[in-house]
Amino acid sequence: MSILDAKIARLDGTPDSLGGLTGGGPALLVNVASKCGLTPQYTGLERLHEAYADRGFAVVGLPCNQFGGQEPGSADEIAEFCSATYGVTFPMSEKIEVNGPGRHEVYQVLVDTPDEEGRTGDVAWNFEKFLLDGDGAVVARFSPRVEPDDPRLVEAVERLLG
């Protein structure tokens, strides 16, 4: 089974799979939060999504409230905040857990991928980024502080898109 087959609902509660959220192409998966110091990364994530969407690429937001309770809102509140504050158009999933015993099956696969320093395991904080190719293979992991316009991240996306 591919990670793309993992069942995960959309933010509005519609049942789907990760592949449905990514649109079947390469994607950047990001655990997001509305009340974090890194929340302004939504702007760069949206720009990245818009820049490459016509080439089959998607940013996918995965809301998570496990880090300092920084995503406390309901699905409607999260959607309204992201749309009104940052103009987010990329797909978002239901709120999930990325660490611990309730870790969503998507993250059971993702956390085995090493970051640039070779670290695997639990997600460190909000806005950790995982780059998937169109087949669902995880090709890169970026720490929360790596901005969406960081040349290393952008170059990795461009390599995937050829």
Number of C-alpha atoms within 10 A of each C-alpha: 5 12 20 21 14 16 16 24 19 21 20 12 12 11 13 15 19 22 21 18 23 24 18 17 20 27 27 25 26 23 25 27 30 23 16 17 10 16 16 15 20 23 16 15 25 19 19 21 22 17 12 17 17 9 13 15 26 27 27 26 26 23 27 25 20 17 16 12 13 18 21 17 17 12 19 10 13 20 17 14 15 19 13 10 13 17 14 21 16 20 17 26 24 20 26 20 20 27 18 11 7 10 13 17 15 21 20 16 14 25 19 14 17 17 18 11 9 8 13 15 15 15 19 13 19 29 29 20 27 25 23 25 18 19 13 19 16 22 17 19 26 20 18 19 14 16 21 23 15 11 11 12 21 13 12 13 22 12 9 16 15 6
